[in-house]
């Protein structure tokens, strides 16, 4: 196996110069750099990352702790993180906290013990132990998708990357109201998550903007899972005055809601209009095709890597929260005819105004 000394002899340079080229630790003349890279290729030299980490105290690795990796949304985030890490010469170690606070702290400790340079974490609803561990050991970390509670001074304790949730959710509600629906329900996610809080807030904003009252019976929690969403939707359908339109707050809960509707023999959108948060690859293959808010999941992952690398380069800079815009993918499950459904359009920040009611059919006026 070729050594760094072999590369140096082949390129006609010092071992120190080879090290500077491979580790990018000092400017090297272009022709000298190319001679080293040619020698590396010719000899098949592979750097000893373990030995390098002992010298630099860096492993050029990133730990990723994300639950529900099988969920298409988080799978795409993983792809974005991996692509961003590889682009900058970092490897990736992955762990699944299973949305359990105790297990979350354990997997983060395991990643830390593997000497990752920093971590990217989608926190659980109760991340107290996680935060205590990261703070105690000074681990550089970026939180994605789910935000931490912001301190009273408004300055986040950690860097965070997520998608907008309030305005896109409100837009789904106002769209359904514009179609004449008056009893619009929300199947919300797991209590305690920032994504749940923000989508509930968006739901309420949408109702208020449409001049509709907020009926607590129409807000149920599917706990971000298909089975719980199925049960929650069944409960909605059992109300004396059930909803005529449904907003589901993530892709797994959309599947659960569709199962509940099928069990009742109800059709979308004829019997129940449906809009969902989270677009996914097969949403366009459903009949009807699902109107959805698409999150920039790969971009969230890639941006999380970039923010983490900036943190590693400048540990003392103030933490920041980066919010990325979503896209409204307008299809037909909302009740719009096939010919009027639009392709993906950027979700623009908007002022919520009460939609005009003239000439519109009213649905679900029972209280």
RAWOPE-V792783 format. One record per pair of residues at least 12 apart in sequence whose C-alpha atoms are under 10 Angstrom apart, sorted by the first residue. I is the first residue (numbers start at 1). J is the second residue. If there is no record, write none. Layout:
i={I | I}
j={J | J}
This chain:
i={1 | 1 | 1 | 1 | 2 | 2 | 2 | 2 | 2 | 2 | 3 | 3 | 3 | 3 | 3 | 3 | 3 | 3 | 4 | 4 | 4 | 4 | 4 | 4 | 4 | 4 | 4 | 5 | 6 | 6 | 6 | 6 | 7 | 7 | 7 | 7 | 7 | 7 | 7 | 7 | 7 | 7 | 7 | 8 | 8 | 8 | 8 | 9 | 9 | 10 | 10 | 10 | 10 | 10 | 10 | 10 | 11 | 11 | 11 | 11 | 11 | 11 | 11 | 11 | 11 | 12 | 12 | 12 | 12 | 13 | 13 | 13 | 13 | 17 | 17 | 17 | 18 | 18 | 18 | 18 | 18 | 18 | 18 | 19 | 19 | 19 | 20 | 21 | 21 | 21 | 21 | 22 | 22 | 22 | 22 | 23 | 23 | 23 | 53 | 57 | 57 | 58 | 58 | 58 | 58 | 59 | 59 | 59 | 59 | 59 | 59 | 59 | 60 | 60 | 60 | 60 | 60 | 60 | 60 | 60 | 60 | 60 | 61 | 61 | 61 | 61 | 61 | 61 | 61 | 61 | 61 | 61 | 61 | 61 | 61 | 61 | 62 | 62 | 62 | 62 | 62 | 62 | 62 | 62 | 62 | 62 | 62 | 62 | 62 | 62 | 62 | 62 | 62 | 62 | 62 | 62 | 62 | 63 | 63 | 63 | 63 | 63 | 63 | 63 | 63 | 63 | 63 | 63 | 63 | 63 | 63 | 63 | 63 | 63 | 63 | 63 | 64 | 64 | 64 | 64 | 64 | 64 | 64 | 64 | 64 | 64 | 64 | 64 | 64 | 64 | 64 | 64 | 64 | 64 | 64 | 64 | 65 | 65 | 65 | 65 | 65 | 65 | 65 | 65 | 65 | 65 | 65 | 65 | 65 | 65 | 65 | 65 | 65 | 65 | 65 | 66 | 66 | 66 | 66 | 66 | 66 | 66 | 66 | 66 | 66 | 66 | 66 | 66 | 66 | 66 | 67 | 67 | 67 | 67 | 67 | 67 | 67 | 67 | 67 | 67 | 67 | 68 | 68 | 68 | 68 | 68 | 69 | 69 | 69 | 69 | 69 | 71 | 71 | 71 | 72 | 72 | 72 | 72 | 72 | 72 | 72 | 73 | 73 | 73 | 73 | 73 | 73 | 73 | 73 | 73 | 73 | 73 | 73 | 74 | 74 | 74 | 74 | 74 | 75 | 75 | 75 | 76 | 76 | 76 | 76 | 76 | 76 | 76 | 77 | 77 | 77 | 77 | 77 | 77 | 77 | 77 | 77 | 77 | 77 | 78 | 78 | 78 | 78 | 78 | 78 | 78 | 79 | 79 | 79 | 79 | 79 | 80 | 80 | 80 | 80 | 80 | 80 | 80 | 80 | 80 | 80 | 81 | 81 | 81 | 81 | 81 | 81 | 81 | 81 | 81 | 81 | 81 | 82 | 82 | 82 | 82 | 83 | 83 | 83 | 83 | 84 | 84 | 84 | 84 | 84 | 84 | 84 | 84 | 85 | 85 | 85 | 85 | 85 | 85 | 87 | 87 | 88 | 88 | 88 | 90 | 90 | 90 | 91 | 92 | 92 | 93 | 93 | 93 | 93 | 94 | 94 | 94 | 94 | 94 | 95 | 95 | 95 | 95 | 95 | 96 | 96 | 96 | 97 | 97 | 97 | 97 | 98 | 99 | 99 | 99 | 99 | 99 | 99 | 99 | 100 | 100 | 100 | 100 | 100 | 101 | 101 | 101 | 101 | 101 | 101 | 101 | 101 | 102 | 102 | 102 | 102 | 102 | 102 | 103 | 103 | 103 | 104 | 104 | 104 | 104 | 104 | 104 | 104 | 104 | 105 | 105 | 105 | 105 | 105 | 105 | 105 | 105 | 105 | 106 | 106 | 106 | 107 | 108 | 108 | 108 | 108 | 108 | 108 | 109 | 109 | 109 | 109 | 112 | 112 | 112 | 112 | 115 | 116 | 116 | 117 | 117 | 117 | 117 | 117 | 117 | 118 | 118 | 118 | 118 | 118 | 118 | 118 | 118 | 118 | 118 | 119 | 119 | 119 | 119 | 119 | 119 | 119 | 119 | 119 | 120 | 120 | 120 | 120 | 120 | 120 | 120 | 120 | 120 | 120 | 120 | 120 | 120 | 121 | 121 | 121 | 121 | 121 | 121 | 121 | 121 | 122 | 122 | 122 | 122 | 122 | 122 | 122 | 122 | 122 | 122 | 123 | 123 | 123 | 123 | 123 | 123 | 123 | 123 | 124 | 124 | 124 | 124 | 124 | 124 | 124 | 125 | 125 | 125 | 125 | 125 | 125 | 125 | 125 | 125 | 126 | 126 | 126 | 127 | 131 | 131 | 131 | 135 | 140 | 140 | 140 | 140 | 140 | 140 | 140 | 141 | 141 | 141 | 141 | 141 | 141 | 141 | 141 | 141 | 142 | 142 | 142 | 142 | 142 | 142 | 142 | 142 | 142 | 142 | 142 | 142 | 142 | 142 | 143 | 143 | 143 | 143 | 143 | 143 | 143 | 143 | 144 | 144 | 144 | 144 | 144 | 144 | 144 | 144 | 144 | 144 | 144 | 144 | 145 | 145 | 145 | 145 | 145 | 145 | 145 | 145 | 145 | 145 | 145 | 145 | 145 | 145 | 146 | 146 | 146 | 146 | 146 | 146 | 146 | 146 | 146 | 147 | 147 | 147 | 147 | 147 | 147 | 147 | 147 | 148 | 148 | 148 | 149 | 149 | 155 | 155 | 155 | 155 | 156 | 156 | 156 | 156 | 157 | 157 | 157 | 157 | 158 | 158 | 158 | 158 | 158 | 159 | 159 | 159 | 159 | 159 | 159 | 159 | 159 | 159 | 160 | 160 | 160 | 160 | 160 | 160 | 160 | 160 | 160 | 160 | 161 | 161 | 161 | 161 | 161 | 161 | 161 | 161 | 161 | 161 | 161 | 161 | 161 | 162 | 162 | 162 | 162 | 162 | 162 | 162 | 162 | 162 | 162 | 162 | 162 | 162 | 162 | 163 | 163 | 163 | 163 | 163 | 163 | 163 | 163 | 163 | 163 | 163 | 163 | 164 | 164 | 164 | 164 | 164 | 164 | 164 | 164 | 164 | 164 | 164 | 164 | 164 | 165 | 165 | 165 | 165 | 165 | 165 | 165 | 165 | 165 | 165 | 165 | 165 | 165 | 165 | 165 | 165 | 165 | 165 | 166 | 166 | 166 | 166 | 166 | 166 | 166 | 166 | 166 | 166 | 166 | 166 | 166 | 167 | 167 | 167 | 167 | 167 | 167 | 167 | 167 | 167 | 167 | 167 | 167 | 167 | 167 | 167 | 168 | 168 | 168 | 168 | 168 | 168 | 168 | 168 | 168 | 168 | 168 | 168 | 168 | 168 | 168 | 168 | 168 | 169 | 169 | 169 | 169 | 169 | 169 | 169 | 169 | 169 | 169 | 169 | 169 | 169 | 169 | 169 | 169 | 169 | 169 | 169 | 170 | 170 | 170 | 170 | 170 | 170 | 170 | 170 | 170 | 170 | 170 | 170 | 170 | 170 | 171 | 171 | 171 | 171 | 171 | 171 | 171 | 171 | 171 | 171 | 171 | 171 | 171 | 172 | 172 | 172 | 172 | 172 | 172 | 172 | 172 | 172 | 172 | 172 | 172 | 172 | 172 | 172 | 173 | 173 | 173 | 173 | 173 | 173 | 173 | 173 | 173 | 173 | 173 | 173 | 173 | 173 | 173 | 174 | 174 | 174 | 174 | 174 | 174 | 174 | 174 | 174 | 174 | 174 | 174 | 174 | 175 | 175 | 175 | 175 | 175 | 176 | 176 | 176 | 176 | 176 | 176 | 176 | 176 | 176 | 176 | 176 | 176 | 176 | 177 | 177 | 177 | 177 | 177 | 177 | 177 | 177 | 177 | 177 | 177 | 177 | 177 | 177 | 178 | 178 | 178 | 178 | 178 | 178 | 178 | 178 | 179 | 179 | 179 | 179 | 179 | 179 | 179 | 179 | 179 | 179 | 179 | 180 | 180 | 180 | 180 | 180 | 180 | 180 | 180 | 180 | 180 | 180 | 181 | 181 | 181 | 181 | 181 | 181 | 181 | 181 | 181 | 181 | 181 | 181 | 181 | 182 | 182 | 182 | 182 | 182 | 182 | 182 | 182 | 182 | 182 | 182 | 182 | 182 | 182 | 183 | 183 | 183 | 183 | 183 | 183 | 183 | 183 | 183 | 183 | 183 | 183 | 183 | 183 | 183 | 183 | 183 | 183 | 184 | 184 | 184 | 184 | 184 | 184 | 184 | 184 | 184 | 184 | 184 | 184 | 184 | 184 | 184 | 184 | 184 | 184 | 185 | 185 | 185 | 185 | 185 | 185 | 185 | 185 | 185 | 185 | 185 | 185 | 185 | 185 | 185 | 185 | 185 | 185 | 186 | 186 | 186 | 186 | 186 | 186 | 186 | 186 | 186 | 186 | 186 | 186 | 186 | 186 | 186 | 186 | 186 | 186 | 186 | 186 | 186 | 186 | 187 | 187 | 187 | 187 | 187 | 187 | 187 | 187 | 187 | 187 | 187 | 187 | 187 | 187 | 187 | 187 | 187 | 187 | 187 | 187 | 187 | 187 | 187 | 187 | 187 | 188 | 188 | 188 | 188 | 188 | 188 | 188 | 188 | 188 | 188 | 188 | 188 | 188 | 188 | 188 | 189 | 189 | 189 | 189 | 189 | 189 | 189 | 189 | 189 | 189 | 189 | 189 | 189 | 190 | 190 | 190 | 190 | 190 | 190 | 190 | 191 | 191 | 191 | 191 | 192 | 193 | 193 | 195 | 195 | 196 | 196 | 196 | 196 | 196 | 199 | 199 | 199 | 199 | 200 | 200 | 200 | 203 | 203 | 203 | 204 | 205 | 206 | 206 | 206 | 207 | 207 | 208 | 208 | 208 | 209 | 209 | 209 | 209 | 209 | 210 | 210 | 210 | 210 | 210 | 210 | 211 | 211 | 211 | 212 | 213 | 215 | 217 | 217 | 217 | 217 | 217 | 217 | 218 | 218 | 218 | 218 | 218 | 218 | 218 | 218 | 218 | 219 | 219 | 219 | 220 | 220 | 220 | 220 | 220 | 221 | 221 | 221 | 221 | 222 | 222 | 222 | 222 | 222 | 222 | 222 | 222 | 223 | 223 | 223 | 223 | 224 | 224 | 224 | 224 | 224 | 224 | 224 | 224 | 225 | 225 | 225 | 225 | 225 | 225 | 225 | 226 | 226 | 226 | 226 | 226 | 226 | 226 | 226 | 226 | 226 | 227 | 227 | 227 | 227 | 227 | 227 | 227 | 228 | 228 | 228 | 228 | 229 | 229 | 229 | 229 | 229 | 229 | 229 | 229 | 229 | 229 | 229 | 229 | 230 | 230 | 230 | 230 | 230 | 230 | 230 | 230 | 230 | 230 | 230 | 231 | 231 | 231 | 231 | 232 | 232 | 232 | 232 | 233 | 233 | 233 | 233 | 233 | 233 | 233 | 233 | 233 | 233 | 234 | 234 | 234 | 234 | 234 | 234 | 234 | 235 | 236 | 237 | 237 | 237 | 237 | 240 | 240 | 241 | 241 | 241 | 241 | 242 | 242 | 242 | 242 | 243 | 243 | 243 | 243 | 243 | 243 | 243 | 244 | 244 | 244 | 244 | 244 | 244 | 244 | 244 | 244 | 245 | 245 | 245 | 245 | 245 | 245 | 245 | 245 | 245 | 245 | 245 | 246 | 246 | 246 | 246 | 246 | 246 | 246 | 247 | 247 | 247 | 247 | 247 | 247 | 247 | 247 | 248 | 248 | 248 | 248 | 248 | 248 | 249 | 249 | 249 | 249 | 249 | 249 | 250 | 250 | 250 | 250 | 250 | 250 | 251 | 251 | 251 | 251 | 251 | 251 | 251 | 252 | 252 | 253 | 253 | 253 | 254 | 254 | 254 | 254 | 254 | 254 | 257 | 258 | 267 | 267 | 267 | 268 | 268 | 268 | 268 | 268 | 268 | 268 | 268 | 269 | 269 | 269 | 269 | 269 | 269 | 269 | 269 | 269 | 270 | 270 | 270 | 271 | 272 | 272 | 272 | 273 | 273 | 273 | 273 | 273 | 273 | 273 | 274 | 274 | 274 | 274 | 274 | 274 | 274 | 274 | 274 | 275 | 275 | 275 | 275 | 275 | 275 | 275 | 275 | 275 | 275 | 275 | 276 | 276 | 276 | 276 | 276 | 276 | 276 | 276 | 277 | 277 | 277 | 277 | 277 | 277 | 277 | 278 | 278 | 278 | 278 | 278 | 278 | 278 | 278 | 278 | 278 | 278 | 279 | 279 | 279 | 279 | 279 | 279 | 279 | 279 | 279 | 280 | 280 | 280 | 280 | 283 | 283 | 284 | 284 | 284 | 286 | 286 | 287 | 287 | 288 | 288 | 288 | 288 | 288 | 288 | 289 | 289 | 289 | 289 | 289 | 289 | 289 | 290 | 290 | 290 | 290 | 290 | 290 | 291 | 291 | 291 | 291 | 291 | 291 | 291 | 291 | 291 | 291 | 291 | 291 | 292 | 292 | 292 | 292 | 292 | 292 | 292 | 292 | 292 | 293 | 293 | 293 | 293 | 293 | 293 | 293 | 293 | 293 | 294 | 294 | 294 | 294 | 294 | 294 | 294 | 294 | 294 | 295 | 295 | 295 | 295 | 295 | 296 | 296 | 296 | 296 | 297 | 297 | 299 | 300 | 300 | 300 | 303 | 303 | 304 | 307 | 307 | 307 | 307 | 325 | 325 | 325 | 325 | 326 | 326 | 326 | 326 | 327 | 327 | 327 | 327 | 327 | 327 | 328 | 328 | 328 | 328 | 328 | 328 | 328 | 329 | 329 | 329 | 329 | 329 | 329 | 329 | 330 | 330 | 330 | 330 | 331 | 331}
j={43 | 44 | 45 | 46 | 40 | 43 | 44 | 45 | 46 | 47 | 15 | 40 | 43 | 44 | 45 | 46 | 47 | 48 | 16 | 18 | 19 | 22 | 40 | 45 | 46 | 47 | 48 | 18 | 39 | 40 | 43 | 45 | 35 | 36 | 37 | 38 | 39 | 40 | 41 | 42 | 43 | 44 | 45 | 35 | 36 | 39 | 40 | 36 | 39 | 35 | 36 | 38 | 39 | 40 | 42 | 43 | 32 | 33 | 34 | 35 | 36 | 37 | 38 | 39 | 40 | 32 | 35 | 36 | 39 | 32 | 33 | 35 | 36 | 32 | 33 | 36 | 32 | 33 | 35 | 36 | 37 | 39 | 40 | 36 | 47 | 52 | 33 | 33 | 34 | 36 | 37 | 36 | 37 | 40 | 47 | 47 | 52 | 56 | 115 | 115 | 117 | 115 | 116 | 117 | 118 | 90 | 91 | 114 | 115 | 116 | 117 | 118 | 85 | 88 | 89 | 90 | 91 | 92 | 115 | 116 | 117 | 118 | 85 | 86 | 89 | 90 | 91 | 92 | 93 | 111 | 114 | 115 | 116 | 117 | 118 | 119 | 81 | 82 | 85 | 90 | 91 | 92 | 93 | 94 | 111 | 112 | 114 | 115 | 116 | 117 | 118 | 119 | 120 | 141 | 305 | 308 | 309 | 91 | 92 | 93 | 94 | 95 | 107 | 108 | 110 | 111 | 112 | 114 | 115 | 116 | 117 | 118 | 119 | 120 | 121 | 141 | 78 | 81 | 82 | 92 | 93 | 94 | 95 | 96 | 107 | 108 | 111 | 116 | 118 | 119 | 120 | 121 | 122 | 141 | 142 | 143 | 78 | 93 | 94 | 95 | 96 | 97 | 98 | 104 | 105 | 107 | 108 | 111 | 119 | 120 | 121 | 122 | 123 | 143 | 144 | 78 | 94 | 95 | 96 | 97 | 98 | 99 | 104 | 120 | 121 | 122 | 123 | 124 | 144 | 145 | 95 | 96 | 97 | 98 | 99 | 100 | 104 | 121 | 122 | 123 | 124 | 96 | 97 | 98 | 99 | 225 | 94 | 95 | 96 | 97 | 98 | 251 | 252 | 280 | 251 | 252 | 278 | 279 | 280 | 281 | 297 | 250 | 251 | 252 | 278 | 279 | 280 | 281 | 294 | 295 | 296 | 297 | 298 | 122 | 145 | 297 | 298 | 301 | 297 | 298 | 301 | 280 | 296 | 297 | 298 | 299 | 300 | 301 | 144 | 145 | 296 | 297 | 298 | 299 | 300 | 301 | 302 | 303 | 304 | 92 | 94 | 297 | 298 | 300 | 301 | 302 | 297 | 298 | 299 | 301 | 302 | 296 | 297 | 298 | 299 | 300 | 301 | 302 | 303 | 304 | 305 | 120 | 297 | 298 | 299 | 300 | 301 | 302 | 303 | 304 | 305 | 306 | 298 | 301 | 302 | 305 | 298 | 301 | 302 | 305 | 298 | 299 | 301 | 302 | 303 | 304 | 305 | 306 | 301 | 302 | 304 | 305 | 306 | 309 | 302 | 305 | 305 | 306 | 309 | 116 | 117 | 305 | 116 | 116 | 119 | 111 | 114 | 116 | 119 | 107 | 108 | 111 | 119 | 120 | 107 | 108 | 110 | 111 | 121 | 108 | 121 | 122 | 121 | 122 | 123 | 124 | 124 | 122 | 123 | 124 | 125 | 126 | 127 | 190 | 123 | 124 | 125 | 126 | 127 | 123 | 124 | 125 | 126 | 127 | 128 | 129 | 130 | 124 | 126 | 127 | 128 | 129 | 130 | 124 | 129 | 130 | 121 | 122 | 123 | 124 | 126 | 127 | 129 | 130 | 123 | 127 | 128 | 129 | 130 | 131 | 132 | 133 | 134 | 129 | 130 | 133 | 130 | 120 | 121 | 130 | 133 | 134 | 139 | 130 | 133 | 134 | 137 | 133 | 134 | 137 | 139 | 139 | 139 | 140 | 139 | 140 | 141 | 308 | 309 | 312 | 138 | 139 | 140 | 141 | 142 | 305 | 308 | 309 | 311 | 312 | 134 | 139 | 140 | 141 | 142 | 143 | 304 | 305 | 308 | 140 | 141 | 142 | 143 | 144 | 159 | 160 | 161 | 301 | 304 | 305 | 307 | 308 | 141 | 142 | 143 | 144 | 145 | 146 | 160 | 304 | 142 | 143 | 144 | 145 | 146 | 147 | 148 | 160 | 161 | 162 | 143 | 144 | 145 | 146 | 147 | 148 | 193 | 194 | 146 | 147 | 148 | 190 | 192 | 193 | 194 | 146 | 147 | 148 | 190 | 191 | 192 | 193 | 194 | 196 | 148 | 192 | 193 | 148 | 148 | 157 | 158 | 157 | 158 | 159 | 308 | 309 | 311 | 312 | 315 | 158 | 159 | 160 | 304 | 307 | 308 | 309 | 311 | 312 | 158 | 159 | 160 | 161 | 304 | 305 | 306 | 307 | 308 | 309 | 311 | 319 | 320 | 321 | 158 | 159 | 160 | 161 | 162 | 304 | 308 | 321 | 159 | 160 | 161 | 162 | 163 | 300 | 301 | 303 | 304 | 321 | 322 | 323 | 160 | 161 | 162 | 163 | 164 | 193 | 194 | 195 | 295 | 297 | 300 | 301 | 304 | 323 | 160 | 161 | 162 | 163 | 192 | 193 | 194 | 195 | 196 | 159 | 160 | 161 | 162 | 193 | 194 | 195 | 321 | 160 | 193 | 194 | 193 | 194 | 318 | 319 | 320 | 321 | 318 | 319 | 320 | 321 | 318 | 319 | 320 | 321 | 311 | 318 | 319 | 320 | 321 | 304 | 307 | 308 | 311 | 318 | 319 | 320 | 321 | 322 | 300 | 303 | 304 | 307 | 308 | 319 | 320 | 321 | 322 | 323 | 299 | 300 | 301 | 302 | 303 | 304 | 305 | 307 | 320 | 321 | 322 | 323 | 324 | 195 | 295 | 296 | 297 | 299 | 300 | 301 | 303 | 304 | 321 | 322 | 323 | 324 | 325 | 195 | 294 | 295 | 296 | 297 | 299 | 300 | 322 | 323 | 324 | 325 | 326 | 195 | 198 | 199 | 295 | 296 | 322 | 323 | 324 | 325 | 326 | 327 | 347 | 349 | 194 | 195 | 196 | 197 | 198 | 199 | 200 | 201 | 202 | 203 | 249 | 277 | 293 | 295 | 323 | 324 | 325 | 326 | 195 | 196 | 197 | 198 | 199 | 200 | 201 | 202 | 203 | 204 | 205 | 206 | 349 | 198 | 199 | 201 | 202 | 203 | 205 | 206 | 325 | 326 | 347 | 348 | 349 | 350 | 351 | 352 | 199 | 202 | 203 | 206 | 277 | 292 | 293 | 294 | 295 | 325 | 326 | 327 | 328 | 347 | 348 | 349 | 350 | 186 | 198 | 199 | 200 | 201 | 202 | 203 | 204 | 205 | 206 | 247 | 248 | 249 | 275 | 276 | 277 | 292 | 293 | 328 | 199 | 200 | 201 | 202 | 203 | 204 | 205 | 206 | 207 | 208 | 209 | 210 | 350 | 352 | 202 | 203 | 205 | 206 | 207 | 209 | 293 | 328 | 347 | 348 | 349 | 350 | 352 | 202 | 203 | 206 | 246 | 247 | 274 | 275 | 276 | 277 | 291 | 292 | 293 | 328 | 330 | 334 | 185 | 186 | 202 | 203 | 204 | 205 | 206 | 207 | 208 | 209 | 210 | 245 | 246 | 247 | 275 | 203 | 205 | 206 | 207 | 208 | 209 | 210 | 211 | 212 | 352 | 353 | 354 | 355 | 206 | 210 | 275 | 334 | 355 | 206 | 207 | 210 | 244 | 245 | 246 | 247 | 273 | 274 | 275 | 334 | 335 | 336 | 206 | 207 | 209 | 210 | 211 | 212 | 245 | 354 | 355 | 356 | 357 | 360 | 362 | 363 | 210 | 354 | 355 | 356 | 357 | 360 | 361 | 362 | 245 | 273 | 334 | 335 | 336 | 355 | 357 | 360 | 361 | 362 | 363 | 244 | 245 | 355 | 357 | 359 | 360 | 361 | 362 | 363 | 364 | 365 | 212 | 243 | 244 | 245 | 246 | 272 | 273 | 360 | 361 | 362 | 363 | 364 | 365 | 207 | 210 | 211 | 212 | 213 | 243 | 244 | 245 | 362 | 363 | 364 | 365 | 366 | 367 | 207 | 212 | 213 | 214 | 215 | 218 | 241 | 242 | 243 | 244 | 245 | 246 | 362 | 363 | 364 | 365 | 366 | 367 | 203 | 207 | 212 | 214 | 215 | 218 | 219 | 242 | 243 | 244 | 245 | 246 | 247 | 272 | 273 | 274 | 363 | 364 | 203 | 214 | 215 | 216 | 217 | 218 | 219 | 220 | 233 | 236 | 242 | 243 | 244 | 245 | 246 | 247 | 248 | 274 | 199 | 200 | 203 | 204 | 216 | 217 | 218 | 219 | 220 | 221 | 222 | 232 | 233 | 236 | 243 | 245 | 246 | 247 | 248 | 249 | 275 | 276 | 199 | 200 | 218 | 219 | 220 | 221 | 222 | 223 | 224 | 228 | 229 | 230 | 232 | 233 | 236 | 246 | 247 | 248 | 249 | 250 | 253 | 254 | 256 | 257 | 276 | 200 | 203 | 219 | 220 | 221 | 222 | 223 | 224 | 229 | 232 | 247 | 248 | 249 | 250 | 253 | 220 | 221 | 222 | 223 | 224 | 225 | 228 | 229 | 248 | 249 | 250 | 252 | 253 | 221 | 222 | 223 | 224 | 225 | 228 | 249 | 221 | 222 | 223 | 224 | 223 | 223 | 224 | 249 | 250 | 221 | 223 | 224 | 249 | 250 | 248 | 249 | 250 | 277 | 219 | 220 | 249 | 219 | 247 | 249 | 219 | 352 | 352 | 353 | 354 | 352 | 354 | 352 | 353 | 354 | 351 | 352 | 353 | 354 | 355 | 352 | 353 | 354 | 355 | 356 | 357 | 353 | 354 | 355 | 354 | 367 | 367 | 235 | 236 | 239 | 241 | 242 | 243 | 233 | 235 | 236 | 237 | 239 | 241 | 242 | 243 | 246 | 232 | 236 | 247 | 232 | 233 | 235 | 236 | 248 | 233 | 248 | 249 | 253 | 248 | 249 | 250 | 252 | 253 | 254 | 256 | 257 | 249 | 250 | 252 | 253 | 248 | 249 | 250 | 251 | 252 | 253 | 254 | 256 | 250 | 251 | 252 | 253 | 254 | 255 | 256 | 250 | 251 | 252 | 253 | 254 | 255 | 256 | 257 | 258 | 259 | 252 | 253 | 255 | 256 | 257 | 259 | 260 | 252 | 253 | 256 | 257 | 248 | 249 | 250 | 252 | 253 | 254 | 255 | 256 | 257 | 258 | 259 | 260 | 252 | 253 | 254 | 255 | 256 | 257 | 258 | 259 | 260 | 261 | 263 | 256 | 257 | 259 | 260 | 253 | 256 | 257 | 260 | 246 | 248 | 253 | 254 | 256 | 257 | 258 | 259 | 260 | 261 | 256 | 257 | 259 | 260 | 261 | 263 | 264 | 260 | 260 | 260 | 261 | 264 | 266 | 366 | 367 | 364 | 365 | 366 | 367 | 272 | 364 | 366 | 367 | 271 | 272 | 273 | 363 | 364 | 365 | 366 | 269 | 270 | 271 | 272 | 273 | 274 | 363 | 364 | 365 | 268 | 269 | 271 | 272 | 273 | 274 | 275 | 334 | 335 | 363 | 364 | 269 | 272 | 273 | 274 | 275 | 276 | 334 | 273 | 274 | 275 | 276 | 277 | 291 | 292 | 334 | 274 | 275 | 276 | 277 | 278 | 292 | 275 | 276 | 277 | 278 | 292 | 293 | 276 | 277 | 278 | 279 | 292 | 293 | 276 | 277 | 278 | 279 | 280 | 283 | 292 | 277 | 278 | 276 | 277 | 278 | 274 | 275 | 276 | 277 | 278 | 290 | 274 | 274 | 287 | 288 | 333 | 287 | 288 | 289 | 290 | 332 | 333 | 334 | 335 | 287 | 288 | 289 | 290 | 332 | 333 | 334 | 335 | 336 | 333 | 334 | 335 | 335 | 333 | 334 | 335 | 290 | 291 | 332 | 333 | 334 | 335 | 336 | 288 | 289 | 290 | 291 | 292 | 332 | 333 | 334 | 335 | 290 | 291 | 292 | 293 | 329 | 330 | 331 | 332 | 333 | 334 | 335 | 290 | 291 | 292 | 293 | 294 | 329 | 333 | 334 | 291 | 292 | 293 | 294 | 295 | 326 | 328 | 291 | 292 | 293 | 294 | 295 | 296 | 297 | 326 | 327 | 328 | 329 | 291 | 292 | 293 | 294 | 295 | 296 | 327 | 328 | 329 | 292 | 293 | 294 | 295 | 329 | 331 | 329 | 331 | 332 | 332 | 333 | 332 | 333 | 331 | 332 | 333 | 334 | 335 | 338 | 330 | 331 | 332 | 333 | 334 | 338 | 341 | 329 | 330 | 331 | 332 | 333 | 334 | 328 | 329 | 330 | 331 | 332 | 333 | 334 | 335 | 336 | 341 | 342 | 344 | 327 | 328 | 329 | 330 | 331 | 332 | 333 | 334 | 344 | 326 | 327 | 328 | 329 | 330 | 344 | 345 | 346 | 347 | 325 | 326 | 327 | 328 | 329 | 344 | 345 | 346 | 347 | 324 | 325 | 326 | 327 | 328 | 324 | 325 | 326 | 327 | 324 | 326 | 324 | 322 | 323 | 324 | 322 | 324 | 322 | 319 | 320 | 321 | 322 | 346 | 347 | 348 | 349 | 345 | 346 | 347 | 348 | 343 | 344 | 345 | 346 | 347 | 348 | 342 | 343 | 344 | 345 | 346 | 347 | 348 | 341 | 342 | 343 | 344 | 345 | 346 | 347 | 342 | 343 | 344 | 345 | 343 | 344}
